[in-house]
């Protein structure tokens, strides 16, 4: 699938998908670097803690990688004698010229800490040229660490704490790796890692588990909409049902289910999810434009116009309006005698700033619908738009 079209689709349709997905198009050049090429083969994580248990940590991590069938995606290695982990800048330089994607390390000044004292460990990821990954990962770590002090590792004499900390190293490494994999556009790889991480965490109550579910749900929505692009609506429905199981009050999931059930032909189920959107997210731009469409299809044109106006008042991103236009293109082809769809497309083109297109569509709509009484409200609105009597 064309990555540019897919990225446009993700950006246009969903209000709070991964922040990283919004950045894909801007950093497409990064997709050609060595990290992206390695995603389909293996991701390498280096452990450079200079502790007696360094190898034990690596064995523990690789044992879990094998246990959760991730061996073809991730491997852990000892980089203690290779990585100059005394300074962050040196670690980053080492990463840029190595096979590693992530280094888990501790600063030189921490190495001489006395027995039993906490020492800080760091997660440094291979970055793109614009330093976007590092800033995003820093944001993710801050949100986690502020609620769970998971980044402290104790000396080797505190066995119980060490057992906890090696789990933390493994789980944090998986989370950050999946996060960056998604950034570079490998949705399938990110999904596999996040799903396995959730299986590891599911018996616990932790912020890392909550964040994993949050990212996994976003990935399901992204994957479902790739399937929609391919007209695989049953598969998209099944993926969105997984998202629905995670959080039944997720705006993008409800909107996606409304769409795929409509495409499948189950208009009863589709209406159910539209009504749920209207109930739970009454002023969302996604809700308004979805409801407007279904009101047109049910012949309630006055109500449809009300929701189009509310959509306009929500100050939506013009890209959303343009994407809705693409959706309405298909519906017009399927329902050529439903002139309300032509109004809807013209209205979206108007909001998207596509002047030549919206003028053509609204003029055609007026010619076809002006003598059909049920369209009076839409016709009057179309005339006002064309006469520039509204802002």
Number of C-alpha atoms within 10 A of each C-alpha: 8 6 12 12 13 16 19 17 19 23 24 18 22 20 16 13 19 21 11 17 22 17 15 21 19 10 16 14 11 17 17 11 13 13 23 18 12 15 19 13 12 18 21 20 25 25 22 25 26 18 14 10 14 18 18 12 24 22 15 16 24 19 15 16 21 13 10 16 14 17 17 12 17 22 19 25 19 20 20 18 9 10 20 19 24 15 13 16 12 13 20 20 13 18 20 17 9 13 17 22 23 24 28 23 25 23 18 14 10 15 14 8 13 10 11 12 12 14 18 15 18 17 22 21 23 23 19 17 11 10 10 15 19 17 12 17 19 15 11 15 17 12 14 19 14 10 11 12 8 19 18 17 23 20 18 15 10 13 11 10 14 18 15 13 18 19 16 17 22 20 19 20 22 20 23 21 24 26 24 24 21 21 24 26 20 16 18 16 17 24 22 16 25 27 17 17 23 20 12 14 16 13 9 10 9 14 15 24 21 15 17 21 20 18 21 25 27 21 23 23 28 29 20 27 25 19 17 19 15 11 14 16 21 16 15 26 24 15 22 26 20 16 26 20 10 14 15 13 15 17 20 24 28 27 23 25 28 27 25 26 21 17 17 14 11 13 16 12 16 23 19 15 21 25 18 19 26 17 11 15 16 15 16 18 23 24 25 24 24 25 26 26 23 20 19 20 16 10 14 16 21 17 16 26 23 16 22 22 15 19 24 18 11 14 10 16 16 17 18 24 25 22 20 22 21 14 13 20 15 12 18 17 11 10 13 12 11 16 18 27 24 27 27 29 25 27 27 28 25 22 21 20 15 15 13 10 14 25 18 12 19 26 18 16 22 22 10 15 20 16 11 10 9 15 21 16 16 24 24 12 18 23 15 13 18 16 9 9 9 9 5
